[in-house]
Amino acid sequence: MKSQFVSPICPKFGNKSCPPTNRHFHIRVIMYSIMIGAMFITIFGNLVIIISISHFKQLHSPTNFLILSMATTDFLLGLVVMPYSMVRSVESCWYFGDGFCKFHTSFDMMLSLASIFHLCSIAIDRFYAVCYPLHYTTTMTISMIKWLLAFCWSAPALLSFGLVLSKANVSVSALTCVGDCQIAVNQSWVLVDFLLFFIPTLVMIVLYSKIFLIAKHQARQIESLSNKIGRCSDSYQDRVARRERKAARTLGVAVLAFLISWLPYFLDVITDAFLGFITPTCVYEILVWVAYYNSAMNPLIDAFFYPWFRKAIKLIVTGKVLRENSSTVNLFSG
């Protein structure tokens, strides 16, 4: 969630503008290159996930529907939010009008919070799949997934647009400038923002801790059984259990990447609100883009851990996805 302090620079607005920060041309080129790279990976990588899960019937599962929805949030962040944030970060000026500024800020906050809720929902799904496999199909039904997705989208939307339009979270003591698109969040709401990050994160850590302990116990049981019967245990149940544990490990890595990306930003925001917004603009922008890069990391994590994802990329890039009956291709084959 982007709770931003006011420190933009927009010299074209004259004396009412914030003091300018001059950047050399080559610095701006480097900044644009890094940010465009992040946007490309975010948009293309998450689009591949969206197409893959939507098109290939083999990927139609409750977990993957959650991943599809989370990829949609990351895709929209790369397509709608990051380009305008890039111009603001490099040029230190908002050129797109006050109305779009409110939409941009609301959408930014909404997608950031939606990502947190999606990750938490996926952790709950994995918890039931690994820890209660016999009850998973009756608990994590399509209807339950729909309710989770409705909450993951509606709650962030109502909160984000409501706060931005009402200005309930704005600090009246912060100095503002003409030509900016930033919000100085007051101390009350910055604590709420942090709790909205901290509570789902705590839930994810607790659930994944239990998942890894049970998965480790299951692996030992399978190994023990294999040793007793003198051959590898490769029943359907064993294959499913291994696949569920691998999915849990992969999503655990995604949660770790999320923490690495977002924790510095939230810690800076909450301390900054109580210290008079003293963080330098360049430091703050770096933290913002480190958080943005989390949306680019998720497709890279999938590409690294999932062979089916790499196969889907090949089918999409080569155009084979357009062939008749391509939706029934076996992505889990060698």
C-alpha positions in Angstrom: 0.0 0.0 0.0 1.5 3.3 -1.0 1.3 5.8 1.8 3.6 8.5 0.4 5.1 11.7 1.9 5.2 14.9 -0.1 8.5 15.7 -1.7 8.0 16.1 -5.5 9.9 18.6 -7.6 8.0 20.4 -10.4 9.8 23.6 -11.5 7.4 24.4 -14.2 4.8 25.4 -11.6 6.9 28.4 -10.5 7.4 29.6 -6.9 4.7 27.3 -5.5 6.6 24.3 -6.7 9.0 22.2 -4.5 12.7 22.9 -4.9 14.2 21.2 -7.9 16.6 18.3 -7.8 18.8 18.2 -10.9 19.7 14.8 -12.4 22.3 14.3 -15.1 21.0 12.9 -18.4 22.9 9.6 -18.0 21.4 9.1 -14.5 17.9 9.6 -15.9 18.6 7.1 -18.7 19.8 4.5 -16.2 16.7 5.1 -14.1 14.4 4.8 -17.0 16.2 1.6 -18.2 15.9 -0.1 -14.8 12.3 0.9 -14.4 11.2 -0.1 -17.9 12.9 -3.4 -17.4 10.9 -3.9 -14.2 7.7 -3.0 -16.1 8.5 -5.4 -19.0 9.1 -8.3 -16.7 6.0 -7.5 -14.6 3.6 -7.1 -17.6 5.0 -10.0 -19.8 5.6 -12.4 -17.0 2.3 -12.0 -15.3 0.5 -12.0 -18.7 2.0 -15.4 -19.4 0.6 -16.7 -16.1 -2.8 -15.3 -16.8 -2.9 -16.8 -20.3 -1.5 -20.2 -19.1 -3.9 -20.7 -16.3 -6.9 -19.4 -18.3 -6.1 -21.4 -21.4 -4.7 -24.8 -20.3 -7.4 -26.9 -18.7 -4.8 -28.9 -16.7 -4.1 -25.8 -14.7 -7.7 -25.2 -13.6 -7.5 -25.8 -9.9 -8.5 -23.7 -6.8 -4.9 -22.8 -6.0 -4.1 -21.7 -9.6 -7.3 -19.6 -9.7 -5.9 -17.7 -6.7 -2.5 -17.4 -8.5 -4.3 -16.2 -11.6 -6.0 -13.4 -9.7 -2.8 -12.4 -8.0 -1.0 -12.3 -11.3 -3.8 -10.0 -12.5 -3.1 -7.6 -9.7 0.6 -7.6 -10.6 -0.2 -7.2 -14.3 -2.4 -4.2 -13.7 0.3 -2.7 -11.4 2.8 -2.9 -14.2 0.4 -1.7 -16.9 -1.5 1.1 -15.1 0.6 2.2 -12.1 4.3 1.8 -12.8 4.6 3.8 -16.0 3.2 7.0 -14.3 5.2 6.3 -11.2 8.3 6.0 -13.3 7.8 9.5 -14.8 7.2 10.9 -11.3 10.3 9.2 -9.9 12.6 10.2 -12.7 11.3 13.7 -13.6 10.2 14.5 -10.0 7.0 16.0 -11.3 3.4 14.9 -11.9 2.2 15.9 -15.4 -1.0 14.0 -15.5 -3.5 16.1 -13.7 -5.2 16.0 -10.2 -8.0 13.7 -11.2 -5.8 11.0 -12.6 -3.5 11.5 -9.6 -6.3 10.4 -7.3 -7.1 7.4 -9.5 -3.4 6.5 -9.7 -2.9 6.7 -5.9 -6.1 4.8 -5.2 -5.3 2.1 -7.7 -1.7 1.8 -6.4 -2.9 1.4 -2.8 -5.6 -1.1 -3.9 -3.3 -3.4 -5.9 -0.7 -3.4 -3.2 -3.2 -4.4 -0.5 -4.8 -6.9 -2.8 -1.4 -8.6 -3.3 -1.1 -9.1 0.4 -4.6 -10.5 0.7 -4.0 -12.9 -2.2 -0.8 -14.2 -0.7 -2.6 -14.8 2.6 -5.4 -16.6 0.8 -2.9 -18.8 -1.1 -1.2 -19.6 2.3 -4.6 -20.7 3.7 -5.3 -22.9 0.6 -1.8 -24.5 0.8 -2.3 -25.1 4.6 -5.5 -27.2 4.0 -4.0 -29.0 0.9 -0.9 -30.1 2.9 -2.1 -30.4 6.4 -5.7 -31.6 5.8 -5.6 -33.3 2.4 -8.7 -35.4 3.1 -10.8 -32.3 3.8 -9.2 -30.1 1.2 -11.7 -30.8 -1.7 -14.7 -30.2 0.6 -13.2 -27.1 2.3 -11.5 -25.2 -0.6 -14.4 -25.4 -3.0 -14.9 -23.2 -6.1 -17.5 -21.3 -4.1 -15.0 -20.7 -1.3 -12.4 -19.5 -3.8 -15.0 -17.1 -5.2 -15.6 -15.6 -1.8 -11.9 -15.3 -1.1 -11.4 -13.5 -4.4 -14.3 -11.2 -3.9 -12.8 -10.2 -0.5 -9.3 -9.8 -2.0 -10.6 -7.3 -4.5 -13.5 -5.5 -2.9 -12.0 -4.8 0.6 -8.8 -3.1 -0.9 -10.9 -1.2 -3.4 -13.3 0.2 -0.8 -10.5 1.1 1.6 -8.2 2.7 -0.9 -10.6 4.8 -2.9 -12.5 5.7 0.2 -9.3 7.0 1.9 -8.0 8.9 -1.1 -11.3 10.6 -1.9 -12.2 11.5 1.7 -8.6 12.5 2.5 -9.1 10.9 6.0 -5.5 9.6 6.0 -3.8 12.8 4.9 -1.5 14.6 7.4 -2.5 18.2 7.5 0.8 19.2 9.1 2.8 18.1 6.0 3.9 20.7 3.5 2.4 20.3 0.0 3.6 21.6 -3.3 2.0 22.5 -6.7 2.4 19.7 -9.3 2.8 16.8 -6.9 1.0 13.5 -6.6 1.9 12.2 -3.1 0.1 11.6 0.1 1.6 12.4 3.6 -0.2 9.8 5.7 -1.1 10.8 9.2 0.1 8.9 12.3 -3.2 7.2 12.9 -3.7 5.8 9.5 -0.1 4.8 9.0 -0.5 2.5 11.9 -3.6 1.0 10.3 -1.6 0.6 7.1 1.1 -1.2 8.9 -1.4 -3.6 10.6 -2.9 -4.4 7.3 0.6 -5.5 6.2 1.7 -7.1 9.5 -1.4 -9.2 10.4 -1.7 -11.0 7.0 2.1 -11.5 7.0 2.0 -13.0 10.5 -0.8 -15.3 9.4 1.3 -16.4 6.4 4.4 -17.0 8.5 2.5 -19.1 11.0 0.7 -21.2 8.3 3.9 -21.8 6.3 5.8 -22.8 9.4 3.1 -25.5 10.1 3.1 -26.5 6.4 6.9 -27.1 6.4 6.8 -29.1 9.6 4.0 -31.4 8.4 5.6 -31.7 4.9 8.8 -32.7 6.5 7.0 -35.3 8.5 5.2 -36.6 5.4 8.4 -36.9 3.5 10.0 -39.0 6.3 6.9 -41.3 6.3 7.1 -41.9 2.6 10.9 -42.5 2.8 10.3 -45.0 5.7 7.6 -46.8 3.8 9.8 -47.0 0.7 12.6 -48.6 2.8 10.3 -51.1 4.3 8.8 -52.4 1.0 12.2 -52.2 -0.7 11.2 -50.0 -3.6 10.3 -46.4 -4.4 6.8 -45.5 -3.3 5.2 -43.8 -6.4 1.5 -44.2 -5.8 -0.9 -41.5 -6.9 -1.3 -40.3 -3.3 2.5 -39.9 -3.0 2.8 -38.0 -6.3 0.0 -35.7 -5.2 1.6 -35.2 -1.8 5.0 -34.3 -3.4 3.3 -31.9 -5.8 1.5 -30.2 -3.0 4.7 -29.9 -0.9 6.5 -28.4 -3.9 3.8 -25.9 -4.5 3.9 -24.9 -0.8 7.7 -24.5 -1.0 7.4 -22.4 -4.1 4.7 -20.1 -2.6 6.8 -19.9 0.6 9.6 -18.5 -1.5 7.1 -16.0 -3.0 6.1 -14.9 0.6 9.8 -14.5 1.4 10.3 -12.4 -1.7 7.3 -10.3 -0.7 8.7 -9.7 2.8 12.1 -8.7 1.4 10.5 -6.3 -1.1 7.8 -4.7 1.1 9.1 -4.8 4.7 11.7 -2.0 4.2 9.1 0.3 2.6 6.5 -0.2 5.4 9.1 0.2 8.2 10.2 3.5 6.5 6.7 4.8 6.1 5.7 4.1 9.7 8.9 5.7 11.2 8.8 8.6 8.8 5.2 9.5 9.9 6.4 10.0 13.4 9.7 11.7 12.6 8.3 14.5 10.3 8.9 12.8 6.9 12.6 13.1 7.0 13.5 10.4 4.5 15.3 11.8 1.4 13.2 11.6 -1.8 15.8 9.5 -3.6 15.8 6.9 -0.7 12.0 6.8 -0.6 11.8 6.3 -4.4 14.2 3.4 -4.2 12.1 1.7 -1.5 9.0 2.2 -3.6 10.6 0.6 -6.6 12.0 -2.3 -4.6 8.4 -2.9 -3.5 7.3 -2.7 -7.2 9.9 -5.2 -8.2 8.0 -7.8 -6.1 5.4 -7.9 -8.9 8.2 -8.8 -11.4 9.7 -11.4 -9.1 6.6 -13.7 -8.9 6.8 -14.8 -12.6 10.5 -15.4 -12.3 9.9 -17.6 -9.2 7.3 -19.6 -11.2 9.7 -19.9 -14.1 12.5 -21.2 -11.9 10.4 -23.7 -9.9 7.7 -24.9 -12.3 8.7 -26.8 -15.5 5.0 -26.4 -16.7 5.4 -22.7 -16.6 8.5 -22.8 -18.9 6.6 -25.1 -21.2 3.7 -22.8 -21.3 6.0 -19.9 -22.2 7.3 -21.8 -25.2 3.8 -22.6 -26.4 2.6 -19.0 -26.0 5.7 -17.4 -27.6 5.8 -19.8 -30.5 2.1 -19.4 -31.2 1.3 -23.0 -30.6 -1.3 -21.9 -28.0 -3.5 -20.8 -31.0 -3.7 -24.4 -32.4 -6.9 -26.4 -32.0 -7.1 -28.5 -28.8 -4.0 -26.7 -27.4 -5.9 -26.2 -24.2 -5.6 -30.0 -23.5 -1.8 -30.1 -23.8 -0.1 -32.1 -21.0 2.1 -29.5 -19.4 3.4 -31.9 -16.7 4.9 -34.3 -19.2 8.7 -34.3 -19.9 
